[in-house]
Amino acid sequence: MRIGVLLAGGKGDRMGVDKEVLTLGGRSLLARGASFLQALFPRVAISVPAGGLADLGDAAGLITVPDSFAGRSPLVGIASVLQRFQQPVFVSAVDLAFPDAHLARVLAGSLGDADVCLPQVDGLPEPLFAVYSPTCLEPMRRLLERGENRIAASFPELQVRTVAVDDRAQFLNVNTPADFEAAQQLARAAAPSFMRPALVAVVGKSDSGKTTLVERLLPELLRLGIRVASVKHDAHSFEIDHPGKDSCRHGAAGAVAYVVSSPTRVAYVGTVEEELSLTEIVERFFSDMELVVAEGYKRSAPNRVEIFRRAAGHADPLCRPDESLALVTDAALEHPHRFALEDATGLAAFIARRLDSLREY
């Protein structure tokens, strides 16, 4: 078996967000699913709605297969990829939180002369982690012509081979907020990740609205399951502690660094001989984060999102289009990734799709 297919054409209505941008362990479900299949199959495709996903982010190298039948359902996606490739394919849903590589290999090697090979748990089939032969195409096509979208409705006409599986946890699909919370808890309980944090900086000229954009962006990133921290650049000297407080007296007495700790917060105050770079700050203080959003560092930040607001009175943006990942603006400016000032939701999804590449700095 040479082709693995990621099914990413679902609407995600119950989640209230495109499921492929939800994150587990610091990676989007889209990136996790693509990497899973790339480790198993020489060719990996992604099944997308007829209009196509506008942005695949770090998964942009996958073979894209738009739906070639009416409607949006997993059955439409499977029939479309079978029509495209005309050979057996292994399919996995993008919202499958913890796909099992060993089981995938077993299924891929067990199809034989059957039409379908899929896992069965407690007597129930799992059709969204399965192998399908091209012989499935015509029965599926007839179902879709009748308006039937249940994959299992095609099984009476097909030879279905099952593989018994005891552990239902590996088939956790992220269909609802409760499912997502359960998946996050399982991911946190697993071995800790040693990936460096992704890093992006919101930059812009004075009075462009950088802080307002960060304020809008952070809750959207959190909603996608990203463990996020922020950094604010100050071009001048500042005092974060208060004269007369016991902690401030520690510093005044000569402590090179000191920590103020409470049951809910901790603050580190230190002196430096020269200003730390943004990457030094991230590596020193945020190694347990999945993403760091900085405000400022307009010349030195490695991954920049610029905000340009007409009312700020500047003639041109700070960055050329090839110098920024995205442009957030109310002006009619050309940029390959342009967002409206209020579209923090879209910008958060854009960032989530690129968490892997945003770790390159």
FENDA-V674878 format. One record per pair of residues at least 24 apart in sequence whose C-alpha atoms are under 10 Angstrom apart, sorted by the first residue. I is the first residue (numbers start at 0). GAP is how many residues later the second one is. If there is no record, write none. Layout:
i:I gap:GAP
i:I gap:GAP
This chain:
i:0 gap:39
i:0 gap:40
i:0 gap:41
i:0 gap:42
i:0 gap:86
i:0 gap:87
i:0 gap:88
i:0 gap:89
i:0 gap:104
i:0 gap:107
i:0 gap:108
i:0 gap:110
i:0 gap:130
i:1 gap:38
i:1 gap:39
i:1 gap:40
i:1 gap:41
i:1 gap:42
i:1 gap:85
i:1 gap:86
i:1 gap:87
i:1 gap:88
i:1 gap:106
i:2 gap:34
i:2 gap:35
i:2 gap:37
i:2 gap:38
i:2 gap:39
i:2 gap:40
i:2 gap:41
i:2 gap:42
i:2 gap:78
i:2 gap:82
i:2 gap:84
i:2 gap:85
i:2 gap:86
i:2 gap:87
i:2 gap:88
i:2 gap:105
i:2 gap:128
i:3 gap:30
i:3 gap:32
i:3 gap:33
i:3 gap:34
i:3 gap:35
i:3 gap:36
i:3 gap:37
i:3 gap:38
i:3 gap:39
i:3 gap:40
i:3 gap:41
i:3 gap:42
i:3 gap:84
i:3 gap:85
i:3 gap:86
i:3 gap:87
i:3 gap:88
i:3 gap:100
i:3 gap:104
i:3 gap:127
i:4 gap:28
i:4 gap:29
i:4 gap:32
i:4 gap:33
i:4 gap:36
i:4 gap:38
i:4 gap:39
i:4 gap:40
i:4 gap:41
i:4 gap:42
i:4 gap:57
i:4 gap:58
i:4 gap:59
i:4 gap:60
i:4 gap:72
i:4 gap:73
i:4 gap:76
i:4 gap:84
i:4 gap:85
i:4 gap:86
i:4 gap:87
i:4 gap:88
i:4 gap:89
i:4 gap:124
i:4 gap:126
i:5 gap:24
i:5 gap:27
i:5 gap:28
i:5 gap:30
i:5 gap:31
i:5 gap:38
i:5 gap:39
i:5 gap:40
i:5 gap:41
i:5 gap:42
i:5 gap:56
i:5 gap:58
i:5 gap:59
i:5 gap:71
i:5 gap:72
i:5 gap:84
i:5 gap:85
i:5 gap:86
i:5 gap:87
i:5 gap:88
i:5 gap:89
i:5 gap:122
i:5 gap:123
i:6 gap:26
i:6 gap:38
i:6 gap:39
i:6 gap:40
i:6 gap:41
i:6 gap:42
i:6 gap:58
i:6 gap:66
i:6 gap:67
i:6 gap:68
i:6 gap:69
i:6 gap:70
i:6 gap:71
i:6 gap:74
i:6 gap:84
i:6 gap:85
i:6 gap:86
i:6 gap:87
i:6 gap:88
i:6 gap:89
i:6 gap:121
i:6 gap:122
i:7 gap:25
i:7 gap:38
i:7 gap:39
i:7 gap:40
i:7 gap:41
i:7 gap:44
i:7 gap:45
i:7 gap:65
i:7 gap:66
i:7 gap:69
i:7 gap:84
i:7 gap:85
i:7 gap:86
i:7 gap:87
i:8 gap:37
i:8 gap:38
i:8 gap:39
i:8 gap:40
i:8 gap:41
i:8 gap:43
i:8 gap:44
i:8 gap:57
i:8 gap:58
i:8 gap:62
i:8 gap:63
i:8 gap:64
i:8 gap:65
i:8 gap:67
i:8 gap:68
i:8 gap:84
i:8 gap:85
i:9 gap:37
i:9 gap:38
i:9 gap:39
i:9 gap:62
i:9 gap:63
i:9 gap:64
i:9 gap:67
i:9 gap:83
i:9 gap:84
i:9 gap:85
i:10 gap:38
i:10 gap:61
i:10 gap:62
i:11 gap:83
i:11 gap:162
i:11 gap:163
i:11 gap:164
i:12 gap:162
i:12 gap:163
i:13 gap:160
i:13 gap:161
i:13 gap:162
i:13 gap:163
i:14 gap:159
i:14 gap:160
i:14 gap:161
i:14 gap:162
i:14 gap:163
i:14 gap:164
i:14 gap:165
i:15 gap:159
i:15 gap:160
i:15 gap:161
i:16 gap:206
i:16 gap:207
i:16 gap:328
i:16 gap:332
i:17 gap:77
i:17 gap:206
i:17 gap:331
i:18 gap:75
i:18 gap:76
i:18 gap:155
i:18 gap:156
i:18 gap:157
i:18 gap:161
i:18 gap:205
i:19 gap:36
i:19 gap:73
i:19 gap:74
i:19 gap:75
i:19 gap:154
i:19 gap:204
i:19 gap:329
i:19 gap:332
i:19 gap:333
i:20 gap:35
i:20 gap:36
i:20 gap:73
i:20 gap:74
i:20 gap:200
i:20 gap:203
i:20 gap:204
i:20 gap:327
i:20 gap:328
i:20 gap:329
i:20 gap:330
i:20 gap:331
i:20 gap:332
i:20 gap:333
i:21 gap:73
i:21 gap:152
i:21 gap:158
i:21 gap:199
i:21 gap:200
i:21 gap:201
i:21 gap:202
i:21 gap:203
i:21 gap:204
i:21 gap:327
i:21 gap:330
i:21 gap:331
i:22 gap:74
i:22 gap:157
i:22 gap:160
i:22 gap:161
i:22 gap:198
i:22 gap:199
i:22 gap:200
i:22 gap:201
i:22 gap:202
i:22 gap:203
i:22 gap:204
i:22 gap:267
i:22 gap:329
i:22 gap:330
i:22 gap:332
i:23 gap:73
i:23 gap:74
i:23 gap:156
i:23 gap:159
i:23 gap:160
i:23 gap:161
i:23 gap:162
i:23 gap:163
i:23 gap:164
i:23 gap:200
i:23 gap:201
i:23 gap:202
i:23 gap:203
i:23 gap:266
i:24 gap:158
i:24 gap:159
i:24 gap:161
i:24 gap:162
i:24 gap:163
i:24 gap:165
i:24 gap:166
i:24 gap:167
i:24 gap:168
i:24 gap:169
i:24 gap:170
i:24 gap:200
i:24 gap:201
i:24 gap:202
i:24 gap:265
i:25 gap:161
i:25 gap:167
i:25 gap:169
i:25 gap:170
i:25 gap:171
i:25 gap:172
i:25 gap:199
i:25 gap:200
i:25 gap:201
i:25 gap:202
i:25 gap:263
i:25 gap:264
i:25 gap:265
i:25 gap:326
i:25 gap:329
i:25 gap:330
i:26 gap:168
i:26 gap:171
i:26 gap:198
i:26 gap:199
i:26 gap:263
i:26 gap:325
i:26 gap:326
i:26 gap:327
i:26 gap:328
i:26 gap:329
i:27 gap:30
i:27 gap:66
i:27 gap:67
i:27 gap:196
i:27 gap:197
i:27 gap:198
i:27 gap:321
i:27 gap:323
i:27 gap:324
i:27 gap:325
i:27 gap:326
i:27 gap:327
i:27 gap:328
i:28 gap:64
i:28 gap:65
i:28 gap:66
i:28 gap:67
i:28 gap:68
i:28 gap:69
i:28 gap:145
i:28 gap:323
i:28 gap:324
i:29 gap:26
i:29 gap:27
i:29 gap:28
i:29 gap:29
i:29 gap:63
i:29 gap:64
i:29 gap:65
i:29 gap:66
i:29 gap:322
i:29 gap:323
i:30 gap:25
i:30 gap:26
i:30 gap:27
i:30 gap:28
i:30 gap:29
i:30 gap:63
i:30 gap:321
i:30 gap:322
i:30 gap:323
i:30 gap:324
i:30 gap:325
i:31 gap:27
i:31 gap:62
i:31 gap:63
i:31 gap:64
i:31 gap:65
i:31 gap:66
i:31 gap:67
i:32 gap:26
i:32 gap:59
i:32 gap:60
i:32 gap:61
i:32 gap:62
i:32 gap:63
i:32 gap:64
i:32 gap:65
i:32 gap:66
i:33 gap:24
i:33 gap:25
i:33 gap:27
i:33 gap:28
i:33 gap:58
i:33 gap:60
i:34 gap:24
i:35 gap:56
i:35 gap:62
i:35 gap:63
i:35 gap:64
i:35 gap:65
i:35 gap:68
i:36 gap:53
i:36 gap:54
i:36 gap:55
i:36 gap:62
i:36 gap:64
i:36 gap:67
i:37 gap:24
i:38 gap:62
i:39 gap:61
i:39 gap:62
i:39 gap:64
i:39 gap:65
i:39 gap:68
i:40 gap:48
i:40 gap:49
i:40 gap:64
i:40 gap:67
i:43 gap:45
i:43 gap:46
i:43 gap:47
i:44 gap:36
i:44 gap:44
i:44 gap:46
i:45 gap:31
i:45 gap:35
i:45 gap:45
i:45 gap:46
i:45 gap:47
i:45 gap:48
i:46 gap:27
i:46 gap:29
i:46 gap:30
i:46 gap:31
i:46 gap:33
i:46 gap:34
i:46 gap:44
i:46 gap:46
i:46 gap:47
i:47 gap:24
i:47 gap:26
i:47 gap:28
i:47 gap:29
i:47 gap:32
i:48 gap:24
i:48 gap:27
i:48 gap:28
i:49 gap:27
i:54 gap:282
i:54 gap:294
i:54 gap:295
i:54 gap:298
i:55 gap:294
i:55 gap:297
i:55 gap:298
i:56 gap:292
i:56 gap:293
i:56 gap:294
i:56 gap:295
i:56 gap:296
i:56 gap:297
i:56 gap:298
i:56 gap:299
i:56 gap:300
i:57 gap:294
i:57 gap:295
i:57 gap:296
i:57 gap:297
i:57 gap:298
i:57 gap:299
i:57 gap:300
i:58 gap:294
i:58 gap:295
i:58 gap:297
i:59 gap:293
i:68 gap:72
i:68 gap:75
i:68 gap:76
i:69 gap:74
i:69 gap:75
i:69 gap:77
i:70 gap:73
i:70 gap:76
i:70 gap:78
i:71 gap:77
i:72 gap:71
i:72 gap:75
i:72 gap:76
i:72 gap:77
i:72 gap:78
i:73 gap:53
i:73 gap:54
i:73 gap:75
i:73 gap:76
i:73 gap:77
i:74 gap:52
i:74 gap:53
i:74 gap:65
i:74 gap:66
i:74 gap:68
i:74 gap:69
i:74 gap:73
i:74 gap:74
i:74 gap:75
i:74 gap:76
i:74 gap:77
i:74 gap:78
i:74 gap:79
i:75 gap:64
i:75 gap:65
i:75 gap:67
i:75 gap:68
i:75 gap:73
i:75 gap:74
i:75 gap:75
i:77 gap:50
i:77 gap:53
i:77 gap:54
i:77 gap:56
i:77 gap:58
i:77 gap:59
i:77 gap:62
i:77 gap:73
i:78 gap:53
i:78 gap:55
i:78 gap:57
i:78 gap:58
i:78 gap:59
i:78 gap:60
i:78 gap:61
i:78 gap:62
i:78 gap:65
i:78 gap:72
i:79 gap:57
i:79 gap:60
i:79 gap:61
i:80 gap:51
i:80 gap:53
i:80 gap:56
i:81 gap:50
i:81 gap:51
i:81 gap:52
i:81 gap:53
i:81 gap:54
i:81 gap:55
i:81 gap:56
i:82 gap:51
i:82 gap:53
i:82 gap:54
i:82 gap:55
i:82 gap:58
i:83 gap:50
i:84 gap:49
i:85 gap:47
i:85 gap:48
i:85 gap:49
i:85 gap:51
i:86 gap:45
i:86 gap:46
i:86 gap:47
i:86 gap:48
i:87 gap:27
i:87 gap:28
i:87 gap:43
i:87 gap:44
i:87 gap:45
i:87 gap:46
i:87 gap:47
i:87 gap:48
i:88 gap:27
i:88 gap:41
i:88 gap:42
i:88 gap:43
i:88 gap:44
i:88 gap:45
i:89 gap:26
i:89 gap:27
i:89 gap:28
i:89 gap:38
i:89 gap:39
i:89 gap:40
i:89 gap:41
i:89 gap:42
i:89 gap:43
i:90 gap:36
i:90 gap:37
i:90 gap:38
i:90 gap:39
i:90 gap:40
i:90 gap:41
i:91 gap:35
i:91 gap:36
i:91 gap:37
i:91 gap:38
i:91 gap:39
i:92 gap:34
i:92 gap:35
i:92 gap:36
i:92 gap:37
i:92 gap:78
i:92 gap:80
i:92 gap:81
i:93 gap:34
i:93 gap:79
i:93 gap:80
i:94 gap:33
i:94 gap:76
i:94 gap:77
i:94 gap:78
i:94 gap:79
i:94 gap:80
i:94 gap:85
i:95 gap:32
i:95 gap:33
i:95 gap:74
i:95 gap:75
i:95 gap:76
i:95 gap:77
i:95 gap:78
i:95 gap:79
i:95 gap:87
i:96 gap:72
i:96 gap:73
i:96 gap:74
i:96 gap:75
i:96 gap:76
i:96 gap:77
i:96 gap:82
i:96 gap:83
i:96 gap:85
i:96 gap:86
i:96 gap:87
i:96 gap:89
i:96 gap:90
i:97 gap:71
i:97 gap:72
i:97 gap:73
i:97 gap:74
i:97 gap:75
i:97 gap:85
i:97 gap:88
i:97 gap:89
i:98 gap:30
i:98 gap:70
i:98 gap:71
i:98 gap:72
i:98 gap:73
i:98 gap:74
i:99 gap:29
i:99 gap:70
i:99 gap:71
i:102 gap:26
i:102 gap:27
i:102 gap:60
i:102 gap:62
i:102 gap:67
i:103 gap:25
i:103 gap:26
i:103 gap:27
i:105 gap:57
i:106 gap:24
i:106 gap:54
i:106 gap:55
i:106 gap:56
i:107 gap:24
i:109 gap:51
i:109 gap:52
i:109 gap:53
i:110 gap:49
i:110 gap:50
i:110 gap:51
i:111 gap:49
i:112 gap:46
i:112 gap:47
i:112 gap:48
i:113 gap:44
i:113 gap:45
i:113 gap:46
i:113 gap:47
i:113 gap:48
i:114 gap:40
i:114 gap:42
i:114 gap:43
i:114 gap:44
i:114 gap:45
i:114 gap:46
i:115 gap:39
i:115 gap:42
i:115 gap:43
i:115 gap:44
i:115 gap:45
i:115 gap:46
i:116 gap:42
i:116 gap:43
i:116 gap:44
i:116 gap:45
i:116 gap:46
i:117 gap:42
i:117 gap:43
i:117 gap:44
i:117 gap:45
i:117 gap:46
i:117 gap:47
i:118 gap:42
i:118 gap:43
i:118 gap:44
i:118 gap:45
i:118 gap:46
i:118 gap:47
i:118 gap:52
i:119 gap:41
i:119 gap:42
i:119 gap:43
i:119 gap:44
i:119 gap:45
i:119 gap:46
i:119 gap:48
i:120 gap:41
i:120 gap:42
i:120 gap:43
i:120 gap:44
i:120 gap:45
i:120 gap:46
i:120 gap:47
i:120 gap:50
i:121 gap:42
i:121 gap:43
i:121 gap:44
i:121 gap:45
i:121 gap:46
i:122 gap:39
i:122 gap:41
i:122 gap:42
i:123 gap:38
i:123 gap:40
i:124 gap:27
i:124 gap:37
i:124 gap:38
i:124 gap:39
i:124 gap:40
i:125 gap:26
i:125 gap:36
i:125 gap:42
i:125 gap:45
i:126 gap:24
i:126 gap:25
i:127 gap:43
i:127 gap:45
i:128 gap:42
i:129 gap:32
i:130 gap:29
i:130 gap:30
i:131 gap:28
i:132 gap:25
i:134 gap:24
i:179 gap:44
i:179 gap:45
i:180 gap:44
i:183 gap:41
i:191 gap:96
i:192 gap:95
i:192 gap:96
i:192 gap:97
i:193 gap:93
i:193 gap:94
i:193 gap:96
i:194 gap:92
i:194 gap:93
i:194 gap:94
i:194 gap:95
i:194 gap:161
i:194 gap:164
i:195 gap:86
i:195 gap:87
i:195 gap:90
i:195 gap:91
i:195 gap:92
i:195 gap:93
i:195 gap:94
i:195 gap:95
i:195 gap:160
i:195 gap:162
i:195 gap:163
i:195 gap:164
i:195 gap:165
i:196 gap:30
i:196 gap:31
i:196 gap:32
i:196 gap:85
i:196 gap:86
i:196 gap:89
i:196 gap:90
i:196 gap:91
i:196 gap:92
i:196 gap:93
i:196 gap:94
i:196 gap:95
i:196 gap:158
i:196 gap:159
i:196 gap:161
i:196 gap:162
i:196 gap:163
i:197 gap:30
i:197 gap:84
i:197 gap:91
i:197 gap:92
i:197 gap:93
i:197 gap:94
i:197 gap:95
i:197 gap:105
i:197 gap:153
i:197 gap:154
i:197 gap:156
i:197 gap:157
i:197 gap:158
i:197 gap:159
i:197 gap:160
i:197 gap:161
i:197 gap:162
i:197 gap:163
i:198 gap:29
i:198 gap:30
i:198 gap:31
i:198 gap:79
i:198 gap:80
i:198 gap:83
i:198 gap:91
i:198 gap:92
i:198 gap:93
i:198 gap:94
i:198 gap:95
i:198 gap:102
i:198 gap:103
i:198 gap:104
i:198 gap:105
i:198 gap:152
i:198 gap:156
i:198 gap:157
i:198 gap:158
i:198 gap:159
i:198 gap:160
i:198 gap:161
i:198 gap:162
i:199 gap:30
i:199 gap:91
i:199 gap:92
i:199 gap:93
i:199 gap:94
i:199 gap:95
i:199 gap:101
i:199 gap:102
i:199 gap:103
i:199 gap:104
i:199 gap:105
i:199 gap:125
i:199 gap:151
i:199 gap:155
i:199 gap:158
i:199 gap:159
i:199 gap:161
i:200 gap:29
i:200 gap:30
i:200 gap:31
i:200 gap:77
i:200 gap:91
i:200 gap:92
i:200 gap:93
i:200 gap:94
i:200 gap:95
i:200 gap:96
i:200 gap:97
i:200 gap:99
i:200 gap:100
i:200 gap:101
i:200 gap:102
i:200 gap:103
i:200 gap:104
i:200 gap:105
i:200 gap:123
i:200 gap:124
i:201 gap:30
i:201 gap:91
i:201 gap:92
i:201 gap:93
i:201 gap:94
i:201 gap:95
i:201 gap:96
i:201 gap:99
i:201 gap:101
i:201 gap:102
i:201 gap:103
i:201 gap:104
i:201 gap:105
i:201 gap:122
i:201 gap:124
i:201 gap:125
i:201 gap:126
i:202 gap:91
i:202 gap:92
i:202 gap:93
i:202 gap:94
i:202 gap:95
i:202 gap:96
i:202 gap:98
i:202 gap:100
i:202 gap:101
i:202 gap:102
i:202 gap:103
i:202 gap:104
i:202 gap:105
i:202 gap:114
i:202 gap:115
i:202 gap:116
i:202 gap:121
i:202 gap:124
i:203 gap:91
i:203 gap:92
i:203 gap:93
i:203 gap:94
i:203 gap:100
i:203 gap:101
i:203 gap:102
i:203 gap:103
i:203 gap:104
i:203 gap:105
i:203 gap:113
i:203 gap:114
i:203 gap:115
i:203 gap:123
i:203 gap:124
i:204 gap:91
i:204 gap:93
i:204 gap:101
i:204 gap:102
i:204 gap:103
i:204 gap:104
i:204 gap:107
i:204 gap:108
i:204 gap:109
i:204 gap:111
i:204 gap:112
i:204 gap:113
i:204 gap:114
i:205 gap:102
i:205 gap:103
i:205 gap:106
i:205 gap:107
i:205 gap:108
i:206 gap:100
i:206 gap:101
i:206 gap:102
i:206 gap:104
i:206 gap:105
i:206 gap:106
i:206 gap:107
i:207 gap:98
i:207 gap:99
i:207 gap:100
i:207 gap:101
i:207 gap:102
i:207 gap:103
i:207 gap:104
i:207 gap:105
i:207 gap:106
i:207 gap:109
i:207 gap:121
i:208 gap:98
i:208 gap:99
i:208 gap:100
i:208 gap:103
i:208 gap:132
i:209 gap:84
i:209 gap:85
i:209 gap:86
i:209 gap:95
i:209 gap:96
i:209 gap:97
i:209 gap:98
i:209 gap:99
i:210 gap:83
i:210 gap:84
i:210 gap:85
i:211 gap:129
i:211 gap:130
i:212 gap:82
i:212 gap:94
i:212 gap:115
i:212 gap:128
i:212 gap:129
i:212 gap:130
i:212 gap:131
i:212 gap:134
i:213 gap:79
i:213 gap:80
i:213 gap:81
i:213 gap:130
i:214 gap:129
i:215 gap:125
i:215 gap:126
i:215 gap:127
i:215 gap:128
i:215 gap:129
i:215 gap:132
i:216 gap:76
i:216 gap:125
i:216 gap:126
i:216 gap:127
i:216 gap:128
i:216 gap:129
i:216 gap:130
i:216 gap:131
i:217 gap:75
i:217 gap:126
i:217 gap:127
i:217 gap:130
i:218 gap:125
i:218 gap:126
i:218 gap:129
i:219 gap:124
i:219 gap:125
i:219 gap:126
i:219 gap:127
i:219 gap:128
i:219 gap:129
i:220 gap:70
i:220 gap:123
i:220 gap:124
i:220 gap:126
i:220 gap:127
i:220 gap:128
i:220 gap:130
i:220 gap:131
i:221 gap:126
i:222 gap:122
i:222 gap:125
i:223 gap:121
i:223 gap:124
i:223 gap:125
i:223 gap:128
i:224 gap:65
i:224 gap:127
i:225 gap:63
i:225 gap:64
i:225 gap:65
i:225 gap:66
i:225 gap:122
i:225 gap:126
i:225 gap:129
i:226 gap:61
i:226 gap:62
i:226 gap:63
i:226 gap:64
i:226 gap:65
i:227 gap:58
i:227 gap:60
i:227 gap:61
i:227 gap:62
i:227 gap:63
i:227 gap:64
i:227 gap:65
i:228 gap:53
i:228 gap:56
i:228 gap:57
i:228 gap:59
i:228 gap:60
i:228 gap:61
i:228 gap:62
i:228 gap:63
i:228 gap:64
i:228 gap:65
i:229 gap:52
i:229 gap:56
i:229 gap:59
i:229 gap:61
i:229 gap:62
i:229 gap:63
i:229 gap:64
i:229 gap:65
i:230 gap:47
i:230 gap:50
i:230 gap:51
i:230 gap:61
i:230 gap:62
i:230 gap:63
i:230 gap:64
i:230 gap:65
i:230 gap:66
i:231 gap:46
i:231 gap:61
i:231 gap:62
i:231 gap:63
i:231 gap:64
i:231 gap:65
i:232 gap:45
i:232 gap:61
i:232 gap:62
i:232 gap:63
i:232 gap:64
i:232 gap:65
i:233 gap:61
i:233 gap:62
i:233 gap:63
i:234 gap:40
i:234 gap:61
i:234 gap:62
i:238 gap:30
i:239 gap:27
i:239 gap:29
i:240 gap:26
i:240 gap:28
i:276 gap:24
i:277 gap:24
i:278 gap:82
i:289 gap:65
i:289 gap:69
i:290 gap:60
i:290 gap:61
i:290 gap:64
i:290 gap:67
i:290 gap:68
i:291 gap:66
i:300 gap:60
i:301 gap:56
i:301 gap:57
i:301 gap:58
i:301 gap:59
i:302 gap:54
i:302 gap:55
i:302 gap:56
i:302 gap:57
i:302 gap:58
i:304 gap:32
i:304 gap:33
i:304 gap:42
i:304 gap:46
i:305 gap:32
i:306 gap:31
i:306 gap:32
i:306 gap:33
i:306 gap:34
i:307 gap:25
i:307 gap:33
i:308 gap:31
i:308 gap:32
i:324 gap:25
i:324 gap:26
i:325 gap:24
i:325 gap:25
